[in-house]
C-alpha cells in the first residue's frame, strides 16, 4: 500500500498491485454468516479509481474534507444514477436576509431543492477552500469586498479578516525560513536531524565563533530569466521575493512558484492564478443561481420553512460536574454566538444576488490592470536597442530562430519556415561554428555557420518567451485531459502525448494530433493551458 501511494497518478492507474484477505477465524466467520468469498482478490488501482470517481457514466464516490461516501458498485444497486449524490450543506441566503444570521438550509428544504451544479462539485462551499482561493487572487483585500467574501465563504467579516491576518503571518514566516535555509545551505556543517535544520546549524556556528555566511539577496527589480530551466536554478527565497515584488502571494510548491515567475518574466502576469480566479467567478455565478432556486422554492412552499433550535443550549457559565473535570471547568464556548453579517440597506429580496458584484468586479479589474501592465512591458522591451547579434548567438544556451527554405526541407519531412532552436555547443568562435538543437527534433545536433546564415538572413536571435516553443509545428507536447474533457470517449484520466500540426501565435492557438487518436485534431490555447498546468513539452531544449 505504501509503495502504491508513492506512485504518480498515471502510474497508479496502470498499477497491477493486488491484495488478499488474511485466512483467519474472522474471515471464516464472515464467510459463514455473510457468505463472504474466502478467495477474495482486490486490485488497488480499481479501488483507487472508484474512490477518485473516475467512472464517466456512474458516480462511484463522493469525497470532500469532511465526508467520504463509496457507492455500491455491484448489481444489487437498484436505484438510478440521479440519486447517487450527497446533499452537501448549502447556505440559506433568504434566511440571512431576514435574520442576518448565517445558517445552512434545513434538511427538508435541502432535500427538496432542485438538483444543480452544487450537487456535482465536492466541497464547493467549503469556507477554507474559498478563502484559500480568495487569498491567491486578492492577497490585499479591499474593505469594500469583505462582506461579499464573507457571504461567499459563509463566514463572518471578523473571521475573514482573521484568516487574512494569519495567512500573512504564515507567508512572512515562510519567507524568513526560506531565507535562512538558503543562507545556511552551503555551510560546511551538515546535520541529519529533524526540524528546522538551519536554526541548529546557525546556533552551533555562533557558539563556536564562526562567521555566518553572506545573507541571501532578494529581488529588487532586475531582469528575470525567461526559461523555466534557468528559473529552476534560482534559490526558492529569491523566487518568492519576485512574487512579493509584484504583489502576488508567495505560497505554494516550488513548481507552482516557478510557473508564476515564468509568466511574470514573459509579460503574462495576468495569467498567474488564472485557475483560482476562474473558480471564484464560477462560484459567484453558482451562488447567484442558488439564490434564484431558493426563491423559487419559497414561492412553491405551501407552509413556512421548519427551523430547529436546541432545547438545551451549550452553557455559557463556568461550572463543575462529573462530566467536566476541573481542568476543563472554564467553558470553551463562553464567548460563542450565532454568526451573523449585517444586511446592507440597499439589499432586498429582489436584488440579493447583487451582493457579490463588488467582489467579482474587483477580481476582473485587478486582472485587467495586470493585462495592461503586461502589454506596456512588451511594448517597452520591443523599443530597446538591439544587442550584438553574433556575440550573443555564439553563447551556449542562446535561443535562435533558423529559416529552412523549401530546398533545405527536401526529404526531411519538415516544411518551409522559421524553426526555434537552442545553441548547445560553440565549436569554433572565430569561424562562428555552433551546434544547435531544434525544438521539433531535440535529440539531434546540427552544425551551423552563424556568419553564413546571417548573410543569407536565415537566422535571428530569439528575444521572445519560452512559451513560443509550443507554436513549433512538429514538436511533441503532453496534454493532461480532465474528466469533463474525456466525457464518454472511453479514454482514461491522465496525460497524452501529441504532435503540433498547426499553430497560430497571434491567436495563441495550436492544433494537436494525439498518438492515441491519429485521425482527430484538437485545438488548445497555449498560455491558458500553461497557466492551468495541463500542457508541457515532452522534451524541451530551452
N, C-alpha and C positions, 0 to 999 in steps of 0.2 A: 504493500500500500504506500509506504514512504517513497519507494522508487517511482511508482506511478505518479504521485503528486508532484514530483520534481520534474516531470516531463513537460514539454511545451504543449500548448493547446492542440496543435496539429498532430503531435506525436501521441497525445492521449487518445485521440480518435482512432489512430492506427494501431494502438497497443493491443496485444493479444493476451494480456495477463488474465488468468482465471483464478478462481478461489473455490475451495470445497468446504463443506461443513465438517466439524470435528465429530468423529464417531464416538459418542459417549452416551451416558444414561439420559441426558436431557434431550438429545436428538431422538433417542428411542421413544421417549415419552411423547414428543411432538409427532412422531410417526404414528404411534398407537392412537392418540387422541384426535389429531387433526389431519392425519394421513399425509404428513409432510414427506416428500421424496427424500429418502436417505442418500440417494446418489445425486443430490442437487449439485449443480455446477454453475457458477456465476461468472460473468465477464465484466471486468472493471470498466472497460470502455463503454459498454452498453449501459451500465448503471450510471456512469458519469453523463452520458448523453441524455438519459432520462431526467436526471437532476437539473441539467443545464437547459432542459426543454428544447432540444434541438429538432424535435419532430415538427414537420411542417403542417400536417393535417390535424393531428390530435394533440391537444395540450397535455403534457405529461407531468408538469410540476408547477409550483408557484413558490418563488424564493425571494424574500426581501429581508430586511435587517432583523425583524422580529418573528417572522413566520416562514416555515418550510413545509410545504404540502406535496406529497408524492401521490399522484392519482393512480388508481388501479389500472394496470396495463393489460390484463388478460380479458378473455371473452365474457367474464361474469359481469363486467360493467354494462348495465342495461340502459343507461341514460345517454343523452346526446352530448355533443361537444359543447353546446351552448351553456350547459350547466357546469362545465368544468372550469369555473373561475372562482377565485377567492374574493369575497367582498371586503376589500380593504377600507379602512376608515376614510371618510371624506368630510371636508369642512362644511358646517352648516352656516352658510353665509346669511340666509334670511333670518335665522335666529340671532346672529350677531347684529344685524340691522335693528332688531327690536330691543335687544338687551345689552348690547356692547360686550357680551361675553363670548369667549371662544369655545365652542362646543363642536363635536362631530355629530353627523346625522344619527338620529336614533335608529334602532335596529329595524323597525317596521318601514321607516322611510328609506333606509339604505337598501333593504331587500326589494322594495317596490320600484326603486329608481331604474329608469331605462338603462340598458347596457350602453356603455360609451367607451371612449378610448382609455379612460381611467381604469377600466377593468382589464386592460391588456398590458399595462406598464407597472411592473412591480415597484412599490415604494415611491411612486411619482410625487406624492405629497409628504414625503418624509422630511421633517424640518431640517435635520442636519445635512441631508443631501442638497436641499435647496439653498441653504446658507453657504455651503461649500462652493457651489457654482457661482453664487452671487459675489462671493469674495474674489474669485478669479476674474470675473468680468468687471466688477466695480470695487476695486480694493479701497478706494476712498469714497465712502458712502455719503452722497449729498443729503442734507437734513430733510429735503422735501420728499424723499422716497423711502424714508424709514418706515412710515406707516404702511405704504404699499408692500414693502418687502415683508413686514410683519404679518400682513394678511395673506400674502402668498405662501409664506412658510408656516402660517398659523401659530405664530409665537408673538409675544408682546414686544413693544418697541424697546423696552428695557432689556429683554433677552437678546434682541438683535444687536443692540449696542454692546452688550456684554460679550457676545460672540465675537464681534469685530475687534474689541479690545484684546481678548485672549488670543485671537489669531495673529494680531500684530505683535504681541509679546512673543508668541511662538516663532514667528518669522524672524524677529530680531535675534532671539536666542539661537535659532538655527544658523543665521548668518555668522554670529560670533563663533559658534562651534566650528563652522567650516573654515573660518579664517585661522583659527588656532590649529586645526588639523593640517591645513596646507602649510602653515608656518613651521610646524614641527615634524612634518612628514619626512624631510630629508635629513633629520638629525641622526647622528650615528647610533644613538641608543634605540634598541628595538626591544619592546616588552610585549610578551604574549599574554596579555591579561584582558579581562572583560571590562566594560565600562568605557569612559572617555579616556582613551589612551594618551591623547595629547596633554591632558592635565597631569597624568602621572609622570610623563617624560619631563614636562616643564618643572614640576616640583623637585624631581631628583636633580635636574640640571642646575636649578637655582641653589639647592643645598650644597652642591659641590663647587659653586662659584663659577660655573661656566657661563659664557656669554650666550644670550639667546640668539637664534638665527634671525635673519632680516625679516621684517614684517612683510606680509603679502601685500602687493599693490592692488588697489581697486581700480575699476574702470572710471575714467574721467572724461570721456568723450572722444577718445582716439578711434582710429579706423578699426573695424571689426572684420576678421576673416570671413569670407562668404561661403566657404565649403564646410560641410559637416565634418570632414576628416580633420581639418585644421582646428575647428572648434573643439573637437573631442580631445585635443592635446592640451587645451587650456585648463587651468585649475577650476574646480567647482565654485569656489568662492568668487573668483573673477567673473565667471558666467552669471552667477546670481547678482553680482553688483551691476552687470549690464542691464538685467531686467529691472532692478531697482532704479537705475538711472532714467529709464524710460517709463517709470511709474507702473510697472507690472509686478504681480506677485512672484516671489522667488521660490515658492514651494513646489514640490514635485520631484520625480525621479530625474537623474541626470539626462536620460534620453529626451524626456519632455522639455527640460530646460534648454538643451542643445537645439531642439527643433524650434523653440520660440526665439532663441537668439539668432538662429539662421534666418528666420522670417524677418527679424529686425534688420539684419545685415543686408538682406536683399530687398529692402524697402517694401516689405509686406507686413508691417506691424499690425495692420487692421485684421490680419488673419489669425493672430495669436488668440488662443482660447475661443476659436470660432465654434467648436462643438458645444462648449458650455453656453455660449451666447445664444446659439440656436435653440438649445434645450430650454433655456429660461423663457425665451419668447414663445416657444411652443407651450410651455407651462402656463403662461399668461393667457394664451388663446384657449387652453384647456379649462382654465378656471372660469373664464367668461362663459364657455359652453356649459359648464357645470351649473353656474348661476341660472342660466336660462332654463335648464332642465329642472332645477329646484323650483323655479317659479311655476313652470307647467304642472309640476307635481302638486304644489299647494293649491292650484286652481282646480285640479281634478279631485282633491281630497274632499270627502263629504263631511268629515269631522276634523277637528283641530289635532295637530300632532301630539303624541304622547311623550312627555318628558319625565324622566325618572330622577328622583333626588334621594340621597341616602337618608334613612330614618335616623341613624346614629352617626353623626359626623365625627371625623377624627378630632379628638380633644385638643384644645389649644391652651391647656394649662399644665403645669408640672404636677406630677403625681407619682406615687409609688404603688406598685402592686406586684403580685406574684409573677405576672407575665411580663413585667417591665422592671428588670433589675436596676439597682441603684445607679450603675454607671450609665444607664440609658434613661434616667428619670426625666431629664430635660427633653421635652417633646421636640422632634426634629422639624415638625411642621408648624412651629409656633407662629411663624410669620406668613404661612401659606394662605392664599386667597384665590378665588376664581380668576383666571387670566382674562383680561379684557383690553380692548382698544376702543378709544372714543370714535364715534361715528362723525365724520365731518358734516357741517351744516348743509353743504350743497349736495350730499349723497342721499338719494331716496331710493325707493323700490324700483323706480323707473330707470334710473341711471347708475345703479350699484356697480355695473360692470366697469364704469369709468374709473373706479378706484385704483386700477392697475395701470392706467395710461401713463402717469408720470414716471413710473418705474421703467416701462417699456420704452418711452421716449428718451430717457437718459441713456439706456443701452445703445439705442440707434444713433443718438447724437455723438456719443463717445466714439463709436465705430466710424462715423462719417468724418470726424476730426482726424482720426488716425489715418484714414484713407487719403485725406487732403494733404497731410504731412508726408506720407509716403510718396505721393505724386510730386510734391515740391522737392524732396530729396533726389528723386530720379532726374528731375529737370536740372538740378544743381550739378549732379555728377556728370551729366552729359555736356555741360558747359565748361568743365575743367580742361586745361591744356593737355594735349596728348603726350604720352610717355615715349621714351626711346624704344621703339618697337623691337629692333633687332636684339639689343641687350636684354630686354625683358623676355623675349621668346627663348633666348639662349640661357634659360634657367630651369632647372628641374622643378616640375610641378606647375609650370606655366600652362595656362589653358588657351588654346588657339582654335581657330576655325579654318579648315582647309577646303578649297573648292576642287571638286572632282568633275572633270568635263566628261562629255559622252564618250570620248576616246579612252579616257582613263578608266571608265567603268566597264569596258568591254570584257565579257566573260567573267565578271566578278559578282554579278547579281546585285550590284549597287546601282543607284540612279544618279543622274546628274544633279549636283547641288553642293551646298556647304555642309561639312561634317565637323562635329565637335571632337576635339582630341586633347590629350594632355602630354606634355613633354616628360618622358620617362628617364632620358639619359642624354647628356651632351657629349657627343663622340669627339668632335674637334671644334673648339670655339673659334679658331682662326678661319677654318673653312666653313664655319656655320653649319655643321652637320649635327643632326639630333635624331634620336629615336623617339617616335611618338606612338601612342596607343589610342585608338578611336573608341568612342562610346559604344558604337554599334558592333565593334569587334575587339573587346578588351583583352582577349588572350593573345593577340598578335602585335608585333612591333614593326613599324615602318621607318626605314632610314630616309631622312628628308633633308634637303638642302634649303635652308631658310632664305638665303640670298636669292636663289633662283626662283623660289615661289613668290617672294616679294616683288621681284622684277616682273613676273607674269601676273601679279595681282591675284594670286591664288591662296594667299594666307593672310590672316589678320589676327590681331590679338583680341581675345575674347574678354570683354570687360563686364559681361552680363553675369547673371546669377547661376548658381549650381543647378537651379531648377530647370534650366534650358536643356539639360541633357535628356530630359524626358520627352522633348519635342523631336529627338533624333529618330527618323524613320529607320526601323530595323533594330532598335535597341530592345533589350529584354527587360521587362518590368514584372513586378509581383503585385497583384491586387488582392486585397482582403475583401471577401464577399460577406455581407451581413445576412441575417435570417430573412429580412424583408426582400433583399435583392434576389436571394435564391428562390423564394416562393415555392412553386410546385415543379421546379426544373429537375429535381432529383439530385442536384449537386449537394455536397456536404459543406458545412461551415469550414472556413479556412481561407488560406491564400492560394491563388492560382497564378501560374507563370504564363505570360503572353508576350506578344511582339507588337510594337507600334507600327501600324500600317500607314496611317496618315496623321498629320499634325497641323494645327492652326494656332501658332503662338499668339496672334493678335486677339483671338477669342479664347485663348487659354484652354484649348481642347485637343485631345488626342483620341485616335481610334485604335482599339486593341483587338487582336485576334488571339484567343487562348488555345493552348495546345490541347486542352480537353474538349474544345468545340471549335475546330478549324473552319467551319462553314459559316460562322456568325461573327459579326463585328460589333463591339461595344464602345460607346463614347464616354469619356471622362473629362472633368475639369481638373487640371493638374494641381493648381495651388490649393483649391479647397480639399482635394483628396489628400494632399500632403499635410494640410492642417489637421485633418481628421486622423491621420496616421494610417490610412488604408492603401497607400501607394508608395512603392520603393523600387530602387533599381536592383536587378538580380546581381549584377557585378559592376559596381560603379568604379570608374577610373579616375574620377575627380577627387 
